[in-house]
Amino acid sequence: MGNGNGKIRLDKLDVKAATIASKEEYEKRLDKLQKELLHIQQTYWHEKRRAIVVFEGWDAAGKGGCIRRLTEPLDPRGFHVWPISAPTAEEQGKHYLYRFWTKLPAPGTFAVFDRSWYGRVLVERVEGFAGKDDWKRAYDEIVAFERMLTDDGARIIKIFMHITQDEQLDRFRERLTNPYKRWKLTEEDLRNRAKWDDYTKAIEAMFEKTSTDTAPWHAVPANSKWYARLKVLEIVTETLRKGVNVAPPPIDLSVAKVAAEVLGIHLSFGVDGKEP
């Protein structure tokens, strides 16, 4: 669900209906979307386009699983995943957007943020790490920051993954009892549950203040992990291919010439590098 005017309410998301019928359907759709995403990445690489994908969401909502499926098919030279935690002492002495400027994608690449600059109006607001004047001012700062990026040609995709309190509790229990997932559960995660209503208020204010026509928020029902992963890939591929020709680029004629000389392969191409 995306909304340029920001009118997104978490309690209106139908998490029960957002399901996938079978594993076979999930894997079939996932394979198709991942192949399409690889073709899009190749186009962005050749045309020196840039893309930024921002993930926010409740603790245990499945951000990591979505990011894995998103990046799995991609050429590793063309993307970077940035897991964002608390700022360092040095970063705290600078404007909060400083550490994100340094992580923006180079031409032809994607930058994926596992949490982002929206921490200023979410966790920093709710936990009192930022004063009221600071986090209220941040809405306009963030909109201006993103506008500069989109005006400069970057695509921005902002995804919020929503699960219910009951689903989060089940996932916390699973993490606690699974030795291979315990590292994901922190004391902070558990304490944050007590402030669910405060976070909901902050999240919906974030939607209202920072969802724009060029960088809208997409709220994804994520109680079903299969549904959430497919929905995220659908949003990303649809946004990135809009107005972009994802057909394979023509062959480099100089490469074709060398191939004919070195490999003895003679290919026939028109002046535009395409097969006649």
Backbone as numpy.savetxt, mean C-alpha at the origin, in Angstrom:
# Nx Ny Nz CAx CAy CAz Cx Cy Cz
-13.14 -0.17 -0.81 -13.99 1.02 -0.81 -13.11 2.26 -0.81
-13.22 3.07 -1.83 -12.48 4.32 -1.87 -13.46 5.47 -1.89
-13.03 6.60 -1.37 -13.97 7.72 -1.33 -13.20 9.02 -1.34
-13.35 9.78 -2.42 -12.64 11.04 -2.54 -13.13 12.08 -1.56
-14.39 11.98 -1.07 -14.87 13.00 -0.14 -14.69 12.58 1.32
-14.09 11.42 1.52 -13.70 11.01 2.87 -14.82 10.47 3.72
-16.05 10.28 3.20 -17.16 9.82 4.02 -17.11 8.31 4.19
-16.15 7.86 4.97 -16.00 6.44 5.25 -16.25 6.22 6.74
-17.13 5.27 7.06 -17.41 4.92 8.44 -17.13 3.43 8.62
-16.31 3.11 9.60 -15.88 1.73 9.79 -17.04 0.80 10.10
-18.03 1.29 10.84 -19.15 0.41 11.20 -20.08 0.13 10.02
-19.86 0.82 8.90 -20.67 0.59 7.71 -20.03 -0.44 6.77
-18.80 -0.85 7.06 -18.14 -1.84 6.21 -18.72 -3.22 6.53
-19.14 -3.95 5.50 -19.78 -5.25 5.69 -18.70 -6.34 5.73
-18.14 -6.57 6.92 -17.05 -7.54 7.02 -17.55 -8.98 6.87
-18.82 -9.22 7.15 -19.35 -10.59 7.03 -19.55 -10.99 5.58
-19.96 -10.04 4.74 -20.20 -10.35 3.33 -18.91 -10.41 2.53
-17.85 -9.81 3.07 -16.58 -9.75 2.34 -15.80 -11.04 2.51
-16.19 -12.07 1.74 -15.56 -13.38 1.84 -15.29 -13.94 0.44
-14.48 -14.99 0.40 -14.19 -15.71 -0.84 -14.68 -17.14 -0.68
-15.34 -17.67 -1.72 -16.04 -18.95 -1.62 -15.12 -20.13 -1.38
-13.96 -20.15 -2.04 -13.10 -21.33 -1.95 -11.64 -20.96 -2.15
-10.77 -21.85 -1.72 -9.34 -21.65 -1.90 -8.99 -21.65 -3.38
-9.69 -22.46 -4.16 -9.44 -22.52 -5.60 -9.73 -21.16 -6.25
-10.85 -20.55 -5.88 -11.19 -19.24 -6.42 -10.15 -18.20 -6.00
-9.75 -18.26 -4.73 -8.76 -17.32 -4.22 -7.45 -17.42 -4.99
-6.95 -18.62 -5.16 -5.66 -18.81 -5.82 -5.72 -18.43 -7.29
-6.84 -18.72 -7.94 -7.00 -18.36 -9.36 -6.99 -16.84 -9.54
-7.75 -16.14 -8.72 -7.81 -14.68 -8.84 -6.50 -14.03 -8.41
-5.86 -14.60 -7.40 -4.58 -14.07 -6.94 -3.52 -14.18 -8.04
-3.47 -15.32 -8.69 -2.49 -15.53 -9.76 -2.69 -14.53 -10.90
-3.94 -14.30 -11.27 -4.24 -13.36 -12.36 -3.83 -11.94 -11.98
-4.14 -11.52 -10.75 -3.82 -10.17 -10.31 -2.31 -9.97 -10.18
-1.61 -10.99 -9.70 -0.16 -10.87 -9.55 0.54 -10.77 -10.90
0.06 -11.50 -11.88 0.65 -11.40 -13.22 0.41 -10.01 -13.80
-0.79 -9.49 -13.60 -1.10 -8.15 -14.10 -0.22 -7.11 -13.41
0.00 -7.29 -12.12 0.82 -6.34 -11.37 2.27 -6.35 -11.87
2.77 -7.52 -12.22 4.13 -7.59 -12.77 4.22 -6.84 -14.08
3.22 -6.97 -14.95 3.22 -6.24 -16.22 3.16 -4.72 -15.98
2.38 -4.33 -14.98 2.30 -2.90 -14.64 3.65 -2.42 -14.14
4.31 -3.22 -13.30 5.62 -2.81 -12.80 6.61 -2.63 -13.94
6.58 -3.53 -14.91 7.50 -3.42 -16.05 7.25 -2.12 -16.82
5.98 -1.75 -16.97 5.65 -0.50 -17.65 6.17 0.69 -16.86
5.93 0.69 -15.55 6.41 1.79 -14.71 7.93 1.88 -14.76
8.60 0.76 -14.82 10.06 0.74 -14.87 10.55 1.38 -16.17
9.97 0.99 -17.28 10.41 1.50 -18.59 10.05 2.97 -18.78
8.91 3.38 -18.22 8.46 4.76 -18.40 8.88 5.68 -17.26
9.64 5.14 -16.30 10.16 5.93 -15.17 9.04 6.55 -14.33
7.95 5.83 -14.21 6.86 6.28 -13.35 7.12 5.85 -11.90
6.47 6.53 -10.97 6.66 6.23 -9.55 5.32 5.94 -8.89
5.33 5.04 -7.92 4.11 4.72 -7.18 4.42 4.55 -5.70
3.47 4.99 -4.89 3.59 4.90 -3.44 2.34 4.19 -2.92
2.53 3.11 -2.17 1.41 2.37 -1.58 1.53 2.46 -0.06
0.51 3.01 0.56 0.50 3.23 2.01 -0.47 2.25 2.67
0.03 1.52 3.65 -0.82 0.60 4.41 -0.97 1.10 5.85
-2.21 1.28 6.26 -2.55 1.52 7.65 -3.64 0.51 8.03
-3.86 0.35 9.32 -4.90 -0.59 9.74 -4.72 -0.97 11.19
-5.71 -1.70 11.70 -5.65 -2.18 13.07 -4.50 -3.17 13.23
-4.00 -3.30 14.45 -3.01 -4.33 14.74 -3.61 -5.70 14.40
-2.84 -6.54 13.71 -3.24 -7.90 13.31 -4.28 -7.89 12.19
-4.42 -6.77 11.47 -5.41 -6.71 10.39 -4.94 -7.41 9.11
-3.67 -7.76 9.04 -3.19 -8.49 7.86 -2.39 -7.65 6.89
-1.84 -6.54 7.33 -1.04 -5.69 6.44 0.15 -6.45 5.87
0.85 -7.18 6.74 2.02 -7.92 6.28 1.70 -8.96 5.23
0.59 -9.69 5.43 0.19 -10.70 4.46 -0.16 -10.09 3.12
-0.82 -8.94 3.13 -1.15 -8.25 1.88 0.11 -7.75 1.18
1.04 -7.22 1.94 2.28 -6.71 1.35 3.07 -7.85 0.72
3.07 -9.01 1.36 3.78 -10.17 0.78 3.16 -10.57 -0.56
1.83 -10.63 -0.62 1.19 -11.01 -1.89 1.36 -9.93 -2.94
1.45 -8.69 -2.51 1.63 -7.57 -3.42 3.02 -7.58 -4.05
4.02 -7.88 -3.27 5.41 -7.80 -3.75 5.94 -9.12 -4.28
5.26 -10.21 -3.97 5.74 -11.54 -4.35 6.07 -11.67 -5.84
5.24 -11.17 -6.76 5.54 -11.37 -8.18 6.50 -10.34 -8.76
6.86 -9.30 -8.00 7.57 -8.18 -8.56 9.08 -8.42 -8.66
9.70 -7.70 -9.59 11.16 -7.69 -9.68 11.68 -6.92 -8.47
12.54 -7.53 -7.65 12.98 -6.86 -6.42 13.75 -5.58 -6.64
14.26 -5.37 -7.85 14.98 -4.12 -8.13 14.03 -2.93 -8.24
12.75 -3.22 -8.38 11.80 -2.15 -8.68 10.90 -1.74 -7.54
11.15 -2.21 -6.32 10.31 -1.78 -5.20 11.10 -1.84 -3.90
10.61 -1.12 -2.92 11.19 -1.18 -1.57 10.05 -1.11 -0.57
10.09 -2.00 0.43 9.10 -1.99 1.51 9.73 -1.30 2.72
9.01 -0.31 3.26 9.50 0.44 4.41 8.62 0.14 5.63
9.07 -0.70 6.58 8.33 -0.88 7.83 8.59 0.30 8.75
7.55 1.00 9.15 7.71 2.23 9.91 7.41 1.98 11.39
8.38 2.29 12.22 8.20 2.19 13.67 8.38 3.58 14.27
8.60 3.64 15.57 8.76 4.93 16.23 10.00 5.65 15.69
9.96 6.96 15.57 11.12 7.71 15.07 12.30 7.61 16.03
13.50 7.67 15.47 14.70 7.68 16.30 14.85 9.03 16.99
15.81 9.10 17.90 16.05 10.37 18.60 16.43 11.46 17.62
17.23 11.11 16.62 17.63 12.10 15.61 16.42 12.57 14.81
15.56 11.63 14.42 14.38 11.99 13.63 13.40 12.82 14.42
13.33 12.60 15.72 12.42 13.37 16.56 12.79 14.85 16.60
14.04 15.14 16.29 14.48 16.53 16.29 14.19 17.24 14.99
13.61 16.53 14.03 13.28 17.12 12.72 11.76 17.07 12.51
11.29 17.74 11.46 9.87 17.67 11.12 9.50 16.21 10.86
8.31 15.80 11.31 7.94 14.39 11.25 7.92 13.83 9.83
7.74 14.68 8.82 7.73 14.18 7.44 9.13 13.95 6.88
10.15 14.42 7.58 11.53 14.31 7.08 11.89 12.87 6.75
11.61 11.96 7.66 12.06 10.58 7.45 11.30 9.88 6.32
10.19 10.47 5.89 9.46 9.88 4.76 9.94 10.45 3.43
10.36 11.71 3.44 10.95 12.28 2.22 12.12 11.42 1.75
12.91 10.93 2.69 14.12 10.17 2.34 13.80 8.77 1.83
12.54 8.35 1.90 12.15 7.00 1.49 11.25 6.99 0.25
11.08 8.13 -0.38 10.23 8.20 -1.56 10.87 7.44 -2.73
10.06 6.90 -3.64 10.60 6.03 -4.69 11.37 6.78 -5.76
12.40 6.12 -6.28 13.14 6.65 -7.42 12.31 6.43 -8.69
12.60 7.15 -9.77 11.86 6.94 -11.02 11.87 5.47 -11.44
10.69 4.96 -11.81 10.58 3.58 -12.25 10.32 2.58 -11.14
10.16 3.04 -9.90 10.04 2.11 -8.79 8.80 2.38 -7.93
8.50 1.40 -7.06 7.41 1.49 -6.09 7.99 1.62 -4.68
7.33 2.38 -3.83 7.64 2.39 -2.40 6.40 1.95 -1.65
6.55 0.93 -0.80 5.44 0.40 -0.03 5.70 0.71 1.45
4.76 1.40 2.07 4.91 1.79 3.47 4.01 0.95 4.36
4.62 0.19 5.26 3.90 -0.57 6.27 3.78 0.34 7.49
2.71 1.11 7.55 2.48 2.28 8.38 3.25 3.44 7.78
2.90 4.65 8.20 3.35 5.80 7.41 3.31 7.09 8.21
3.32 8.21 7.47 3.21 9.54 8.06 1.87 9.76 8.76
0.92 8.86 8.54 -0.37 8.99 9.22 -0.29 8.63 10.70
0.85 8.15 11.14 1.03 7.93 12.57 0.83 9.20 13.38
1.12 10.36 12.76 0.96 11.64 13.46 -0.49 11.87 13.89
-1.45 11.44 13.04 -2.86 11.69 13.36 -3.57 10.45 13.88
-2.81 9.37 14.08 -3.39 8.15 14.64 -2.75 7.86 16.00
-1.69 7.05 16.01 -1.10 6.65 17.30 -0.56 7.84 18.08
0.06 8.81 17.41 0.61 9.95 18.14 -0.50 10.82 18.73
-1.61 10.89 18.02 -2.76 11.62 18.55 -3.37 10.89 19.75
-3.67 9.62 19.56 -4.39 8.87 20.60 -3.53 8.66 21.84
-2.25 8.38 21.64 -1.38 8.08 22.78 -0.76 9.34 23.39
-1.04 10.50 22.81 -0.55 11.73 23.39 0.89 12.06 23.08
1.47 11.40 22.06 2.86 11.68 21.68 2.97 13.01 20.92
1.85 13.46 20.36 1.81 14.76 19.67 0.74 15.61 20.33
1.04 16.90 20.50 0.06 17.80 21.09 -1.10 18.04 20.15
-2.21 18.52 20.69 -3.42 18.72 19.88 -3.17 19.66 18.72
-2.45 20.75 18.96 -2.16 21.69 17.87 -1.33 21.02 16.78
-0.42 20.14 17.18 0.46 19.47 16.22 -0.31 18.50 15.33
-1.12 17.63 15.94 -1.81 16.65 15.09 -2.95 17.28 14.29
-3.55 18.34 14.79 -4.59 19.01 14.01 -3.98 19.73 12.80
-2.80 20.30 12.99 -2.11 20.96 11.88 -1.65 19.95 10.83
-1.41 18.71 11.27 -0.84 17.69 10.38 -1.76 17.33 9.22
-3.07 17.47 9.38 -3.97 17.12 8.28 -3.64 17.94 7.03
-3.55 19.24 7.20 -3.23 20.10 6.05 -1.81 19.85 5.53
-0.89 19.56 6.44 0.50 19.29 6.03 0.57 18.02 5.19
-0.17 17.01 5.60 -0.16 15.74 4.87 -0.80 15.90 3.49
-1.92 16.59 3.44 -2.59 16.82 2.15 -1.66 17.57 1.20
-0.96 18.58 1.71 -0.03 19.34 0.88 1.15 18.48 0.44
1.66 17.65 1.34 2.75 16.73 1.05 2.37 15.79 -0.09
1.19 15.18 0.01 0.74 14.25 -1.01 0.41 14.96 -2.32
-0.09 16.18 -2.23 -0.38 16.92 -3.46 0.91 17.22 -4.22
1.97 17.56 -3.51 3.25 17.79 -4.16 3.72 16.55 -4.91
3.50 15.39 -4.31 3.94 14.14 -4.93 3.10 13.81 -6.16
1.78 13.95 -6.05 0.93 13.62 -7.19 1.10 14.65 -8.31
1.30 15.92 -7.95 1.55 16.94 -8.98 2.86 16.65 -9.72
3.76 15.97 -9.04 5.05 15.63 -9.65 5.00 14.30 -10.40
3.79 13.72 -10.49 3.61 12.53 -11.30 3.53 11.21 -10.56
3.70 11.21 -9.25 3.64 9.96 -8.50 2.18 9.54 -8.28
1.95 8.23 -8.29 0.65 7.69 -7.93 0.69 7.31 -6.44
-0.35 7.68 -5.72 -0.44 7.34 -4.29 -1.69 6.50 -4.06
-1.50 5.35 -3.41 -2.62 4.47 -3.06 -2.60 4.29 -1.55
-3.70 4.63 -0.90 -3.77 4.58 0.55 -4.83 3.56 0.98
-4.39 2.57 1.73 -5.26 1.46 2.10 -5.33 1.35 3.62
-6.56 1.29 4.14 -6.77 1.03 5.56 -7.46 -0.32 5.70
-6.87 -1.21 6.48 -7.40 -2.56 6.65 -8.16 -2.63 7.97
-9.44 -2.97 7.84 -10.34 -2.95 9.00 -10.78 -4.35 9.39
-10.60 -4.66 10.67 -11.15 -5.89 11.25 -11.97 -5.51 12.48
-12.83 -6.43 12.91 -13.64 -6.19 14.10 -12.82 -6.49 15.35
-13.31 -6.03 16.50 -12.63 -6.30 17.76 -12.56 -7.79 18.05
-13.64 -8.51 17.73 -13.65 -9.95 17.98 -12.61 -10.66 17.12
-12.51 -10.25 15.86 -11.53 -10.86 14.97 -10.11 -10.56 15.45
-9.88 -9.34 15.89 -8.55 -8.99 16.39 -8.20 -9.85 17.61
-9.15 -10.05 18.50 -8.92 -10.87 19.68 -8.54 -12.29 19.29
-9.25 -12.86 18.30 -8.93 -14.22 17.84 -7.51 -14.27 17.27
-7.12 -13.24 16.53 -5.78 -13.24 15.93 -4.70 -13.04 16.98
-4.98 -12.24 17.99 -4.03 -12.09 19.10 -3.83 -13.43 19.81
-4.92 -14.15 20.04 -4.83 -15.46 20.71 -4.00 -16.43 19.87
-4.23 -16.39 18.55 -3.47 -17.27 17.66 -1.99 -16.94 17.72
-1.66 -15.67 17.72 -0.25 -15.26 17.78 0.39 -15.69 19.09
-0.36 -15.59 20.17 0.19 -15.92 21.48 0.46 -17.41 21.61
-0.37 -18.22 20.97 -0.22 -19.68 21.10 0.65 -20.30 20.01
1.00 -19.52 18.99 1.84 -20.03 17.90 3.27 -19.52 18.10
4.23 -20.43 18.37 5.62 -19.99 18.61 6.22 -19.19 17.46
5.73 -19.41 16.24 6.29 -18.73 15.08 5.63 -17.37 14.82
4.60 -17.05 15.60 3.94 -15.77 15.42 3.98 -14.89 16.67
4.54 -15.43 17.77 4.54 -14.66 19.02 5.29 -13.35 18.89
6.30 -13.31 18.02 7.11 -12.11 17.87 6.29 -10.93 17.36
5.14 -11.25 16.71 4.30 -10.18 16.17 3.48 -9.47 17.23
3.31 -10.09 18.39 2.42 -9.54 19.42 3.24 -8.78 20.46
2.86 -7.52 20.70 3.57 -6.69 21.66 2.64 -6.23 22.77
3.24 -5.75 23.85 2.42 -5.20 24.93 1.61 -4.01 24.44
2.20 -3.24 23.54 1.50 -2.07 22.99 0.25 -2.49 22.23
0.33 -3.59 21.46 -0.83 -4.09 20.73 -1.98 -4.39 21.69
-1.64 -5.04 22.80 -2.67 -5.43 23.76 -3.27 -4.21 24.46
-2.43 -3.25 24.82 -2.93 -2.04 25.49 -3.81 -1.21 24.57
-3.49 -1.20 23.28 -4.25 -0.37 22.34 -5.71 -0.80 22.22
-6.01 -2.07 22.55 -7.40 -2.54 22.46 -8.32 -1.74 23.37
-7.77 -1.27 24.47 -8.59 -0.53 25.43 -8.99 0.84 24.88
-8.32 1.28 23.83 -8.62 2.59 23.24 -9.25 2.47 21.86
-9.97 1.40 21.65 -10.57 1.13 20.33 -11.44 2.30 19.86
-12.29 2.81 20.74 -13.18 3.91 20.36 -12.40 5.17 20.01
-11.33 5.43 20.77 -10.50 6.61 20.49 -9.82 6.48 19.13
-9.34 5.27 18.82 -8.70 5.04 17.53 -9.72 5.14 16.40
-10.91 4.62 16.61 -11.96 4.71 15.58 -12.25 6.18 15.26
-12.36 7.00 16.28 -12.60 8.43 16.07 -11.46 9.07 15.28
-10.21 8.71 15.61 -9.05 9.27 14.91 -8.98 8.78 13.46
-9.30 7.51 13.25 -9.26 6.94 11.90 -10.28 7.62 10.99
-11.51 7.78 11.48 -12.55 8.39 10.66 -12.28 9.87 10.42
-11.66 10.55 11.36 -11.25 11.94 11.14 -10.15 11.99 10.07
-9.26 11.03 10.09 -8.20 10.94 9.07 -8.81 10.77 7.69
-9.80 9.88 7.56 -10.48 9.71 6.27 -11.07 11.04 5.80
-11.78 11.69 6.70 -12.49 12.92 6.34 -11.55 14.05 5.93
-10.43 14.17 6.65 -9.52 15.30 6.44 -8.50 15.06 5.33
-8.20 13.81 5.00 -7.07 13.56 4.09 -7.40 12.71 2.87
-8.66 12.34 2.68 -9.04 11.62 1.48 -9.35 12.63 0.38
-8.57 12.60 -0.69 -8.71 13.59 -1.77 -8.95 12.87 -3.09
-9.29 13.63 -4.11 -9.56 13.03 -5.42 -8.32 12.33 -6.00
-7.15 12.89 -5.76 -5.92 12.31 -6.32 -5.27 11.30 -5.39
-5.65 11.31 -4.10 -5.09 10.34 -3.16 -6.18 9.93 -2.16
-7.20 9.19 -2.65 -8.30 8.80 -1.77 -7.92 7.64 -0.85
-8.65 7.51 0.23 -8.50 6.35 1.11 -9.37 5.20 0.60
-8.86 4.00 0.75 -9.60 2.78 0.45 -9.67 1.97 1.75
-10.88 1.83 2.30 -11.07 1.05 3.51 -11.47 -0.37 3.12
-10.67 -1.35 3.52 -10.87 -2.73 3.09 -11.32 -3.60 4.26
-12.50 -4.22 4.18 -12.91 -5.18 5.21 -11.94 -6.36 5.20
-11.35 -6.68 6.36 -10.24 -7.64 6.36 -10.42 -8.80 7.32
-11.67 -9.05 7.79 -11.88 -10.23 8.61 -11.53 -11.50 7.85
-11.80 -11.51 6.54 -11.40 -12.61 5.67 -10.07 -12.25 5.02
-9.02 -12.99 5.35 -7.69 -12.68 4.81 -7.67 -12.85 3.29
-8.33 -13.88 2.77 -8.34 -14.10 1.32 -9.01 -12.92 0.62
-10.16 -12.50 1.13 -10.86 -11.38 0.51 -9.99 -10.12 0.55
-9.40 -9.84 1.70 -8.61 -8.61 1.86 -7.44 -8.58 0.89
-6.75 -9.70 0.74 -5.59 -9.73 -0.15 -6.00 -9.48 -1.60
-7.07 -10.11 -2.02 -7.54 -9.89 -3.40 -8.02 -8.46 -3.59
-8.74 -7.94 -2.62 -9.26 -6.58 -2.74 -8.13 -5.57 -2.82
-7.10 -5.75 -2.02 -5.95 -4.84 -2.05 -5.28 -4.88 -3.42
-5.06 -6.08 -3.95 -4.42 -6.18 -5.27 -5.30 -5.59 -6.36
-6.62 -5.74 -6.23 -7.53 -5.13 -7.21 -7.41 -3.61 -7.16
-7.38 -3.05 -5.97 -7.27 -1.60 -5.82 -5.96 -1.10 -6.41
-4.87 -1.79 -6.10 -3.54 -1.36 -6.56 -3.44 -1.45 -8.08
-3.85 -2.58 -8.65 -3.73 -2.73 -10.11 -4.64 -1.76 -10.84
-5.85 -1.57 -10.35 -6.78 -0.65 -11.01 -6.25 0.78 -10.99
-5.70 1.19 -9.85 -5.18 2.55 -9.73 -3.94 2.77 -10.58
-3.03 1.81 -10.56 -1.76 1.98 -11.26 -1.91 1.92 -12.79
-2.88 1.15 -13.28 -3.00 1.02 -14.73 -3.87 2.11 -15.35
-4.53 2.91 -14.52 -5.42 3.95 -15.03 -4.63 4.96 -15.87
-5.00 5.08 -17.14 -4.33 6.02 -18.03 -2.94 5.59 -18.45
-2.58 4.33 -18.21 -1.25 3.84 -18.54 -1.34 2.68 -19.52
-0.57 2.71 -20.58 -0.53 1.61 -21.55 0.43 0.55 -21.04
-0.12 -0.60 -20.60 0.71 -1.64 -20.00 1.15 -2.69 -21.02
0.97 -2.41 -22.31 1.46 -3.33 -23.34 2.99 -3.39 -23.28
3.59 -4.53 -23.66 5.05 -4.63 -23.63 5.70 -3.56 -24.50
6.81 -2.99 -24.04 7.49 -1.97 -24.84 8.11 -2.58 -26.09
8.30 -1.81 -27.15 8.94 -2.35 -28.37 10.38 -2.74 -28.08
10.89 -3.65 -28.87 12.26 -4.10 -28.69 13.24 -2.98 -29.03
14.34 -2.95 -28.31 15.42 -2.01 -28.61 16.11 -2.48 -29.89
16.04 -1.68 -30.95 16.58 -2.09 -32.24 18.08 -2.37 -32.18
18.79 -1.64 -31.31 20.22 -1.91 -31.19 20.47 -3.28 -30.58
19.61 -3.70 -29.66 19.72 -5.05 -29.08 19.43 -6.10 -30.13
18.38 -5.86 -30.94 18.05 -6.80 -32.01 19.21 -6.95 -32.99
19.89 -5.85 -33.27 21.01 -5.88 -34.21 22.17 -6.70 -33.64
22.48 -6.47 -32.36 23.56 -7.23 -31.73 23.19 -8.71 -31.63
21.93 -9.00 -31.35 21.48 -10.39 -31.26 21.68 -11.09 -32.60
21.41 -10.38 -33.68 21.60 -10.96 -35.00 23.07 -11.26 -35.25
23.94 -10.35 -34.79 25.37 -10.54 -35.02 25.97 -11.62 -34.13
25.61 -11.60 -32.84 26.24 -12.49 -31.87 25.56 -13.86 -31.81
24.24 -13.86 -31.89 23.50 -15.11 -31.72 23.03 -15.72 -33.03
23.17 -14.97 -34.09 22.72 -15.48 -35.38 21.22 -15.52 -35.49
20.53 -14.69 -34.69 19.07 -14.65 -34.71 18.65 -13.41 -35.49
17.93 -13.60 -36.55 17.49 -12.48 -37.38 16.00 -12.27 -37.18
15.66 -11.11 -36.63 14.27 -10.77 -36.36 13.85 -9.62 -37.25
12.60 -9.65 -37.67 12.09 -8.61 -38.55 11.20 -7.67 -37.76
11.58 -6.37 -37.71 10.82 -5.36 -36.98 10.66 -4.13 -37.83
9.58 -3.40 -37.56 9.36 -2.13 -38.23 10.25 -1.06 -37.61
10.10 0.14 -38.09 10.92 1.23 -37.62 10.60 1.58 -36.16
9.41 1.19 -35.69 9.04 1.46 -34.30 9.45 0.35 -33.36
10.14 -0.67 -33.88 10.60 -1.75 -33.04 9.57 -2.85 -32.81
8.41 -2.75 -33.47 7.36 -3.75 -33.31 7.36 -4.72 -34.47
6.87 -5.91 -34.20 6.79 -6.91 -35.25 5.79 -6.45 -36.32
6.12 -6.64 -37.57 5.22 -6.21 -38.65 3.99 -7.09 -38.70
